[in-house]
Amino acid sequence: MRAIQAMLSSLAALALLMSSLAACAPSGEASTQPAPSAPAAADVRSFGALRAIMHEGQTGPAVRIGDVVPGPHAFGVGALSALRGEVTVVDDAIWTSYPRDDGTVDVRRAGAEEQAALFVVANVARWQEATLDADVPDGQIDARIEALLRERGLDAEGPVPVQVRGSFRDLSWHVIDGRKLAPGGGHADHVRVSVSGTLPTAEGTLVGFFSKRHHGVFTHMGSNTHFHVVLAERPLTGHVDGVTLARGARVLFPAR
């Protein structure tokens, strides 16, 4: 109970902090470079790779999370070593979610000793934001984010850390359960053996990354985004499989 209360308190403080800032304005470590025509939004580091996890069974530790967090102001997403669950980092707060046998998830504030098979992280002290003037269905999110990046003169090839705050519809999520996964399973197999759920409406935050250069590294083939969800009204964080961004939601990019 204390862990859940701490999570809710931290998320409330984070929301207040982000509002204030907005008003003012493959395996191993790899730093990526922006396209020459646009400045880098932030230095993004990735550890491990989806293709190695899925096709080569490399689910061992790629990084100790405490070695790269705090940043300060670190934001990150990934999967725990041995695919034991998911990890989401929000402004240096490390949240982990572990699958339970009864189909629920155990959300905890993790310590620095946790390890990840896949982890993407960036340090962002200040954010700029855009408010959506219309709903953005799941199949249009990549294109909308790319357009917003171009409008702001940011690198639209990526990688770019992104947050989305506000209301969501048709949110589907999962928390991986490596105990049930046979070797060589693809993305569909990962989702099938995971603890998963769907919410018709939700209020919270998406944390993730946009990149057209990292298919098979930290985005799945055919997708330019990798998001995790953090919900304030319930202790939940997990990988986003599908979502509609509701009108009025705020999309945040690093402020230059």
Secondary structure, 3 states (H helix, E strand, C coil): CHHHHHHHHHHHHHHHHHHHHHHHCCCCCEECCCCCCCCCCCCEEEECCHHHHHHHCCCCCCEEHHHCCCCCCEEEEEEEHHHCCEEEEECCEEEEEEECCCCCEEEEECCCCCEEEEEEEEECCCEEEEECCCCECHHHHHHHHHHHHHHCCCCCCCCEEEEEEEEEEEEEEEECCHHHCCCCCCHHHHHHCCEEEEEEEEEEEEEEEECCCCECCCECCCCCEEEEEEECCCCEEEEEEEEEECCCCEEEEECC
